[in-house]
Amino acid sequence: MSEQSRGTGRIRGTGSRRRKPTRRRRAKVVAAWTVAGVVVVGGAGLGYAYMALDGNLSSVDIDAKLGTDRPDDVDDGSQDILVLGSDSRSGDNGKYGQDEGAARSDTAMVVHVDKGHKSASVVSIPRDTLIERPACASDTTDETVPAEHRAMFNTAYEVGGPACAVKTVESMSGIRMDHYLEVDFTGFKKLIDELGGVEITTKTAIDDSKSHLDLEPGTHTLNGEESLGLVRTRKSVGDGSDLGRIQLQQAFIKALMDQAKSVGVFSSPKKLYGLADAATKAVTTDSGLGSVKKLTGFAGGLKGLGADNVHMVTLPVEYDPADPNRVLPQEKAGRQVWAALKNDRPIPASATEKSAGDKGDADKVVE
């Protein structure tokens, strides 16, 4: 790979958590949707490795924590999945910053797969969105975490773990989440490397001191570390906020889905096993997907999806007049988005046309 293709080759997180979002190091991407895409590629071919791979999986019992006070479970064949990435710095993720004992959901996507499993809508929720966080059960104690007015969305995961994040999304959307997926830094990188990298074409130079990514305009095959740098980049996109980075992440995920479809895993058992091993080590699921057999069955139902069938938007938001580093949901437009998912319809373009999140300008940076 040329120097241009590799960028700087040095991408690492620095510093400790800061309170201002415009300065705080970003953690994560979540490409847990990507994890689902990678497993989809393998489909039923993972069967021979069930026993070996089952031990890799981590799962959480979301239903037990949430109880019965949830939106109705609509059994029409559609699927709604909360895909989350936390900024935990424990274990191998410590190279991206100090482990402060708690994690937040720095990337969150609600993935709605239509009842025919032929298309999907993805709604990214900005982590700095101020919301009404509901009371929820803690994931570490038997206590209830109290509700909070004007709480940042990503604090739900911090104070109550996956179940609280799910409850918060269900409260915002009125839609029951069928499943939960989470992935970490190290797992994301290994998945990209197992795939052989992801091809991205940049229209303009990217030079971001925070993500340590330096790319000239042109086509690049990014390895895992470089890919992580790209999806953490914000300085070179739009106004430098999290909104531009979300668009960059969405563009990358589509490129990754295309790459996953083209690597020829069906003709290479070794490649298939390598991807499956990396994916199952990377992902944390709800208990409904907590085995390779269950996860493969779920993923097998998504085989018909490709990047062209996935419509990605950002939850309609506007900058908070009291704090430009925070955003507020646009209530009317947000209701349009959630209603479209709830009724298994495409999200109307009018729902996001006046949103600050629709002005990230990532399309001017990458193809």
Buried (B, 14 or more C-beta within 10 A) or exposed (E): EEEEBBBBEEBEBEEEBEEEBEEBBBBBBBBBBBBBBBBBBBBEBBEEBEEEBBEBBEBBEBBEBBEEEBBEEBEEEBBBBBBBBBBBBEEEBBEBBEEEEBBBBBBBBBBBBBEEBEBBBBBBBBBBBBBEBBEBBBBEEEEEBEEBEEBBBBBBBBBBBBBBBBBBBBBBBEBBBBBBBBBBBBBBBBBBBBBEBBBBEBEEEBBBEBBBBBBBEEEBBBBBBBBBBBBBBBBBBBBBBBBBBBBBBBBBBBBBBBBBBEBEBEEEEEBBBBBBBBBBBBBBBBBBBBBBBBBBEBBBBBEEBBBEBBBBBBBBBBBBEEBEBBBBBBEEBBBBBBBBBBEBEEBEEEBBEEBBBBBBBBEEBBE
